[in-house]
């Protein structure tokens, strides 16, 4: 169920999820490698496809980020993922804090 990209970049993902500052989130995204961005795409795709069991509380906390998650799940390349995150941003760092 957990993809290879997620296993390889687990340390980066944990550090990104702990980040509260929007400035630091932008820095993480700017410096992210191809694998790290595609890891975020894979997580969003799994959320949209209901492959993760989320509690009611987690679902409620994700509601403000629904459109960003959907848009991110459709990205198929590093360029597409970076475009969604950089142009829209939409508090993407808060998404992982919600989980």
TORMAR-185173 format. One record per atom (N, C-alpha, C, O): residue in one letter; atom name; x, y, z. Coordinates in Angstrom, 2 decimals, padded with zeros to 5 digits. Example, Ala and Ser with C-alpha at 12.3 -4.5 7.8 and 13.67 -1.06 7.14 Angstrom:
BEGIN
PT  code  site        u        v        w
PT     A     N   013.19  -005.69   007.80
PT     A    CA   012.30  -004.50   007.80
PT     A     C   013.20  -003.30   007.80
PT     A     O   014.24  -003.32   008.46
PT     S     N   012.85  -002.25   007.08
PT     S    CA   013.67  -001.06   007.14
PT     S     C   012.90   000.03   007.87
PT     S     O   013.41   001.14   008.04
END
This chain:
BEGIN
PT  code  site        u        v        w
PT     X     N   000.82  -001.19   000.00
PT     X    CA   000.00   000.00   000.00
PT     X     C   000.87   001.26   000.00
PT     X     O   000.53   002.24  -000.66
PT     X     N   001.96   001.24   000.71
PT     X    CA   002.85   002.40   000.73
PT     X     C   003.82   002.26  -000.43
PT     X     O   004.51   001.24  -000.57
PT     X     N   003.88   003.29  -001.27
PT     X    CA   004.72   003.25  -002.45
PT     X     C   006.19   003.39  -002.14
PT     X     O   006.58   003.78  -001.04
PT     X     N   007.00   003.06  -003.12
PT     X    CA   008.45   003.12  -002.97
PT     X     C   008.93   004.55  -002.72
PT     X     O   009.84   004.77  -001.93
PT     X     N   008.31   005.53  -003.41
PT     X    CA   008.71   006.93  -003.21
PT     X     C   008.50   007.37  -001.78
PT     X     O   009.32   008.10  -001.21
PT     X     N   007.40   006.94  -001.19
PT     X    CA   007.10   007.33   000.19
PT     X     C   008.12   006.73   001.14
PT     X     O   008.55   007.39   002.09
PT     X     N   008.50   005.49   000.90
PT     X    CA   009.50   004.85   001.75
PT     X     C   010.85   005.55   001.65
PT     X     O   011.54   005.74   002.65
PT     X     N   011.22   005.93   000.43
PT     X    CA   012.53   006.56   000.22
PT     X     C   012.60   007.96   000.82
PT     X     O   013.66   008.39   001.27
PT     X     N   011.48   008.67   000.84
PT     X    CA   011.47   010.07   001.27
PT     X     C   010.71   010.27   002.58
PT     X     O   010.21   011.37   002.83
PT     X     N   010.62   009.25   003.39
PT     X    CA   009.85   009.34   004.64
PT     X     C   010.40   010.40   005.58
PT     X     O   009.64   011.12   006.22
PT     X     N   011.71   010.50   005.67
PT     X    CA   012.33   011.49   006.57
PT     X     C   011.95   012.91   006.14
PT     X     O   011.61   013.74   006.98
PT     X     N   012.03   013.19   004.83
PT     X    CA   011.67   014.51   004.31
PT     X     C   010.19   014.80   004.58
PT     X     O   009.83   015.92   004.96
PT     X     N   009.35   013.81   004.38
PT     X    CA   007.91   014.00   004.58
PT     X     C   007.60   014.32   006.04
PT     X     O   006.76   015.19   006.32
PT     X     N   008.24   013.65   006.97
PT     X    CA   008.02   013.92   008.40
PT     X     C   008.46   015.34   008.75
PT     X     O   007.78   016.04   009.50
PT     X     N   009.60   015.76   008.22
PT     X    CA   010.08   017.12   008.49
PT     X     C   009.13   018.15   007.89
PT     X     O   008.87   019.19   008.50
PT     X     N   008.61   017.87   006.70
PT     X    CA   007.67   018.78   006.04
PT     X     C   006.36   018.86   006.81
PT     X     O   005.78   019.93   006.94
PT     X     N   005.90   017.75   007.33
PT     X    CA   004.64   017.71   008.08
PT     X     C   004.75   018.47   009.40
PT     X     O   003.76   019.04   009.87
PT     X     N   005.93   018.48   010.01
PT     X    CA   006.12   019.18   011.28
PT     X     C   006.21   020.69   011.11
PT     X     O   006.06   021.43   012.08
PT     X     N   006.45   021.16   009.90
PT     X    CA   006.64   022.59   009.65
PT     X     C   005.33   023.34   009.81
PT     X     O   004.32   022.98   009.22
PT     X     N   005.36   024.39   010.62
PT     X    CA   004.17   025.21   010.85
PT     X     C   004.23   026.52   010.07
PT     X     O   003.19   027.06   009.69
PT     X     N   005.41   027.02   009.83
PT     X    CA   005.59   028.31   009.17
PT     X     C   005.34   028.19   007.66
PT     X     O   005.86   027.28   007.01
PT     X     N   004.56   029.10   007.11
PT     X    CA   004.30   029.08   005.67
PT     X     C   005.59   029.39   004.89
PT     X     O   005.78   028.90   003.78
PT     X     N   006.45   030.21   005.49
PT     X    CA   007.73   030.53   004.85
PT     X     C   008.60   029.27   004.72
PT     X     O   009.22   029.05   003.68
PT     X     N   008.63   028.47   005.77
PT     X    CA   009.41   027.23   005.73
PT     X     C   008.79   026.22   004.77
PT     X     O   009.51   025.48   004.10
PT     X     N   007.45   026.18   004.70
PT     X    CA   006.78   025.28   003.77
PT     X     C   007.16   025.62   002.33
PT     X     O   007.45   024.73   001.53
PT     X     N   007.15   026.90   002.02
PT     X    CA   007.54   027.33   000.67
PT     X     C   008.98   026.95   000.37
PT     X     O   009.30   026.56  -000.74
PT     X     N   009.84   027.08   001.38
PT     X    CA   011.25   026.72   001.20
PT     X     C   011.39   025.21   000.95
PT     X     O   012.15   024.79   000.08
PT     X     N   010.64   024.40   001.71
PT     X    CA   010.66   022.95   001.51
PT     X     C   010.23   022.61   000.08
PT     X     O   010.86   021.79  -000.58
PT     X     N   009.17   023.25  -000.39
PT     X    CA   008.64   022.96  -001.72
PT     X     C   009.62   023.41  -002.80
PT     X     O   009.83   022.71  -003.79
PT     X     N   010.21   024.58  -002.62
PT     X    CA   011.16   025.11  -003.59
PT     X     C   012.37   024.19  -003.74
PT     X     O   012.88   024.00  -004.85
PT     X     N   012.84   023.63  -002.62
PT     X    CA   014.04   022.81  -002.65
PT     X     C   013.75   021.31  -002.82
PT     X     O   014.67   020.50  -002.81
PT     X     N   012.49   020.96  -002.98
PT     X    CA   012.12   019.55  -003.09
PT     X     C   012.63   018.94  -004.39
PT     X     O   012.64   019.58  -005.44
PT     X     N   013.06   017.70  -004.29
PT     X    CA   013.53   016.98  -005.48
PT     X     C   012.32   016.41  -006.23
PT     X     O   011.18   016.50  -005.77
PT     X     N   012.59   015.83  -007.38
PT     X    CA   011.53   015.23  -008.19
PT     X     C   010.81   014.14  -007.41
PT     X     O   009.58   014.09  -007.40
PT     X     N   011.56   013.28  -006.75
PT     X    CA   010.97   012.18  -005.98
PT     X     C   010.09   012.67  -004.85
PT     X     O   009.04   012.10  -004.57
PT     X     N   010.52   013.73  -004.21
PT     X    CA   009.74   014.26  -003.08
PT     X     C   008.43   014.87  -003.56
PT     X     O   007.40   014.70  -002.91
PT     X     N   008.45   015.58  -004.69
PT     X    CA   007.21   016.15  -005.22
PT     X     C   006.26   015.05  -005.69
PT     X     O   005.05   015.13  -005.46
PT     X     N   006.81   014.04  -006.35
PT     X    CA   005.96   012.95  -006.82
PT     X     C   005.41   012.13  -005.65
PT     X     O   004.35   011.52  -005.75
PT     X     N   006.13   012.13  -004.54
PT     X    CA   005.64   011.49  -003.32
PT     X     C   004.38   012.21  -002.84
PT     X     O   003.41   011.56  -002.45
PT     X     N   004.39   013.53  -002.85
PT     X    CA   003.21   014.30  -002.45
PT     X     C   002.03   014.02  -003.39
PT     X     O   000.89   013.93  -002.95
PT     X     N   002.33   013.89  -004.69
PT     X    CA   001.28   013.56  -005.66
PT     X     C   000.68   012.20  -005.34
PT     X     O  -000.53   012.03  -005.39
PT     X     N   001.54   011.23  -005.01
PT     X    CA   001.07   009.88  -004.70
PT     X     C   000.18   009.88  -003.45
PT     X     O  -000.83   009.19  -003.41
PT     X     N   000.56   010.64  -002.45
PT     X    CA  -000.24   010.73  -001.23
PT     X     C  -001.60   011.34  -001.53
PT     X     O  -002.63   010.85  -001.06
PT     X     N  -001.61   012.41  -002.32
PT     X    CA  -002.88   013.05  -002.67
PT     X     C  -003.77   012.12  -003.49
PT     X     O  -004.98   012.08  -003.29
PT     X     N  -003.16   011.38  -004.40
PT     X    CA  -003.92   010.41  -005.19
PT     X     C  -004.53   009.34  -004.30
PT     X     O  -005.68   008.95  -004.50
PT     X     N  -003.78   008.86  -003.33
PT     X    CA  -004.30   007.86  -002.40
PT     X     C  -005.42   008.42  -001.54
PT     X     O  -006.36   007.70  -001.21
PT     X     N  -005.33   009.70  -001.16
PT     X    CA  -006.41   010.32  -000.39
PT     X     C  -007.68   010.43  -001.22
PT     X     O  -008.77   010.14  -000.74
PT     X     N  -007.54   010.85  -002.48
PT     X    CA  -008.70   011.01  -003.36
PT     X     C  -009.34   009.65  -003.66
PT     X     O  -010.56   009.54  -003.73
PT     X     N  -008.52   008.63  -003.83
PT     X    CA  -009.02   007.30  -004.16
PT     X     C  -009.47   006.51  -002.93
PT     X     O  -009.84   005.34  -003.04
PT     X     N  -009.45   007.14  -001.77
PT     X    CA  -009.88   006.52  -000.50
PT     X     C  -009.09   005.26  -000.17
PT     X     O  -009.66   004.27   000.31
PT     X     N  -007.81   005.28  -000.41
PT     X    CA  -006.97   004.13  -000.08
PT     X     C  -006.46   004.18   001.35
PT     X     O  -005.90   003.21   001.85
PT     X     N  -006.64   005.32   002.00
PT     X    CA  -006.30   005.47   003.41
PT     X     C  -007.58   005.54   004.21
PT     X     O  -008.56   006.15   003.78
PT     X     N  -007.59   004.92   005.36
PT     X    CA  -008.73   005.07   006.26
PT     X     C  -008.47   006.27   007.14
PT     X     O  -007.49   006.32   007.89
PT     X     N  -009.35   007.24   007.04
PT     X    CA  -009.21   008.45   007.84
PT     X     C  -010.33   008.51   008.86
PT     X     O  -011.45   008.09   008.60
PT     X     N  -009.99   009.03   010.03
PT     X    CA  -011.01   009.21   011.05
PT     X     C  -011.87   010.42   010.67
PT     X     O  -011.50   011.21   009.80
PT     X     N  -013.00   010.56   011.33
PT     X    CA  -013.88   011.69   011.07
PT     X     C  -013.16   013.00   011.35
PT     X     O  -013.33   013.98   010.61
PT     X     N  -012.37   013.03   012.39
PT     X    CA  -011.62   014.24   012.73
PT     X     C  -010.63   014.60   011.63
PT     X     O  -010.51   015.77   011.27
PT     X     N  -009.93   013.62   011.09
PT     X    CA  -008.98   013.88   010.02
PT     X     C  -009.69   014.39   008.77
PT     X     O  -009.21   015.31   008.10
PT     X     N  -010.85   013.81   008.45
PT     X    CA  -011.61   014.26   007.29
PT     X     C  -012.05   015.71   007.45
PT     X     O  -011.98   016.49   006.50
PT     X     N  -012.51   016.06   008.63
PT     X    CA  -012.95   017.44   008.86
PT     X     C  -011.78   018.41   008.75
PT     X     O  -011.94   019.53   008.25
PT     X     N  -010.62   017.99   009.20
PT     X    CA  -009.45   018.87   009.13
PT     X     C  -008.93   019.01   007.70
PT     X     O  -008.26   019.99   007.38
PT     X     N  -009.23   018.04   006.84
PT     X    CA  -008.79   018.10   005.45
PT     X     C  -009.74   018.90   004.56
PT     X     O  -009.36   019.28   003.45
PT     X     N  -010.95   019.15   005.01
PT     X    CA  -011.96   019.82   004.18
PT     X     C  -011.48   021.14   003.58
PT     X     O  -011.78   021.38   002.41
PT     X     N  -010.78   022.01   004.29
PT     X    CA  -010.33   023.25   003.65
PT     X     C  -009.34   023.04   002.50
PT     X     O  -009.14   023.94   001.69
PT     X     N  -008.73   021.87   002.42
PT     X    CA  -007.71   021.60   001.42
PT     X     C  -008.18   020.67   000.31
PT     X     O  -007.37   020.18  -000.48
PT     X     N  -009.48   020.41   000.23
PT     X    CA  -010.02   019.43  -000.71
PT     X     C  -009.64   019.76  -002.16
PT     X     O  -009.17   018.89  -002.88
PT     X     N  -009.83   020.99  -002.58
PT     X    CA  -009.53   021.35  -003.97
PT     X     C  -008.05   021.24  -004.28
PT     X     O  -007.67   020.82  -005.37
PT     X     N  -007.21   021.60  -003.34
PT     X    CA  -005.77   021.49  -003.53
PT     X     C  -005.36   020.02  -003.66
PT     X     O  -004.53   019.68  -004.50
PT     X     N  -005.93   019.17  -002.83
PT     X    CA  -005.62   017.74  -002.88
PT     X     C  -006.05   017.15  -004.22
PT     X     O  -005.30   016.39  -004.83
PT     X     N  -007.23   017.51  -004.68
PT     X    CA  -007.71   017.00  -005.98
PT     X     C  -006.82   017.46  -007.12
PT     X     O  -006.45   016.67  -007.99
PT     X     N  -006.47   018.74  -007.11
PT     X    CA  -005.62   019.29  -008.16
PT     X     C  -004.25   018.62  -008.14
PT     X     O  -003.68   018.31  -009.18
PT     X     N  -003.73   018.42  -006.95
PT     X    CA  -002.41   017.80  -006.80
PT     X     C  -002.44   016.34  -007.24
PT     X     O  -001.45   015.85  -007.79
PT     X     N  -003.54   015.65  -007.01
PT     X    CA  -003.62   014.23  -007.38
PT     X     C  -003.62   014.04  -008.89
PT     X     O  -003.30   012.96  -009.38
PT     X     N  -003.99   015.08  -009.63
PT     X    CA  -004.01   015.00  -011.10
PT     X     C  -002.65   015.31  -011.73
PT     X     O  -002.46   015.07  -012.92
PT     X     N  -001.72   015.83  -010.96
PT     X    CA  -000.39   016.16  -011.49
PT     X     C   000.32   014.86  -011.87
PT     X     O   000.29   013.88  -011.12
PT     X     N   000.96   014.87  -013.03
PT     X    CA   001.63   013.66  -013.50
PT     X     C   003.14   013.81  -013.62
PT     X     O   003.85   012.85  -013.93
PT     X     N   003.63   015.01  -013.36
PT     X    CA   005.07   015.24  -013.50
PT     X     C   005.53   016.19  -012.40
PT     X     O   004.73   016.79  -011.69
PT     X     N   006.84   016.31  -012.30
PT     X    CA   007.42   017.24  -011.33
PT     X     C   006.97   018.66  -011.64
PT     X     O   006.62   019.42  -010.74
PT     X     N   006.99   019.00  -012.91
PT     X    CA   006.61   020.36  -013.32
PT     X     C   005.16   020.66  -012.96
PT     X     O   004.85   021.75  -012.45
PT     X     N   004.27   019.71  -013.22
PT     X    CA   002.86   019.92  -012.89
PT     X     C   002.63   020.04  -011.39
PT     X     O   001.84   020.88  -010.95
PT     X     N   003.31   019.22  -010.62
PT     X    CA   003.17   019.26  -009.16
PT     X     C   003.71   020.56  -008.61
PT     X     O   003.10   021.18  -007.74
PT     X     N   004.86   020.98  -009.12
PT     X    CA   005.46   022.22  -008.64
PT     X     C   004.57   023.41  -008.99
PT     X     O   004.46   024.35  -008.20
PT     X     N   003.94   023.38  -010.17
PT     X    CA   003.06   024.46  -010.58
PT     X     C   001.86   024.58  -009.63
PT     X     O   001.49   025.69  -009.25
PT     X     N   001.27   023.46  -009.27
PT     X    CA   000.13   023.48  -008.35
PT     X     C   000.56   024.03  -006.99
PT     X     O  -000.15   024.86  -006.41
PT     X     N   001.69   023.60  -006.49
PT     X    CA   002.13   024.02  -005.16
PT     X     C   002.63   025.45  -005.12
PT     X     O   002.34   026.18  -004.17
PT     X     N   003.36   025.87  -006.13
PT     X    CA   003.95   027.21  -006.10
PT     X     C   002.91   028.27  -006.45
PT     X     O   002.84   029.30  -005.79
PT     X     N   002.10   028.02  -007.47
PT     X    CA   001.13   029.03  -007.88
PT     X     C  -000.03   029.14  -006.91
PT     X     O  -000.45   030.25  -006.56
PT     X     N  -000.53   028.01  -006.47
PT     X    CA  -001.68   028.03  -005.59
PT     X     C  -001.27   027.98  -004.12
PT     X     O  -001.81   028.71  -003.30
PT     X     N  -000.34   027.13  -003.82
PT     X    CA   000.08   026.99  -002.42
PT     X     C  -001.07   026.51  -001.56
PT     X     O  -001.09   025.35  -001.14
PT     X     N  -002.00   027.38  -001.28
PT     X    CA  -003.23   027.07  -000.55
PT     X     C  -002.96   026.42   000.80
PT     X     O  -003.73   025.57   001.24
PT     X     N  -001.87   026.80   001.45
PT     X    CA  -001.59   026.26   002.78
PT     X     C  -001.33   024.77   002.76
PT     X     O  -001.80   024.05   003.64
PT     X     N  -000.59   024.31   001.78
PT     X    CA  -000.38   022.88   001.61
PT     X     C   000.32   022.26   002.80
PT     X     O   000.12   021.08   003.08
PT     X     N   001.13   023.03   003.50
PT     X    CA   001.79   022.50   004.69
PT     X     C   000.78   022.11   005.75
PT     X     O   001.00   021.15   006.49
PT     X     N  -000.32   022.82   005.83
PT     X    CA  -001.37   022.51   006.79
PT     X     C  -002.07   021.21   006.49
PT     X     O  -002.67   020.60   007.38
PT     X     N  -002.00   020.78   005.25
PT     X    CA  -002.62   019.52   004.87
PT     X     C  -002.03   018.36   005.66
PT     X     O  -002.77   017.52   006.17
PT     X     N  -000.71   018.31   005.77
PT     X    CA  -000.07   017.20   006.47
PT     X     C  -000.17   017.35   007.97
PT     X     O  -000.13   016.36   008.70
PT     X     N  -000.30   018.56   008.44
PT     X    CA  -000.55   018.76   009.86
PT     X     C  -001.94   018.25   010.22
PT     X     O  -002.18   017.82   011.34
PT     X     N  -002.86   018.31   009.25
PT     X    CA  -004.23   017.85   009.48
PT     X     C  -004.30   016.34   009.64
PT     X     O  -005.19   015.82   010.32
PT     X     N  -003.36   015.63   009.03
PT     X    CA  -003.36   014.18   009.15
PT     X     C  -002.70   013.78   010.43
PT     X     O  -002.59   012.59   010.73
END
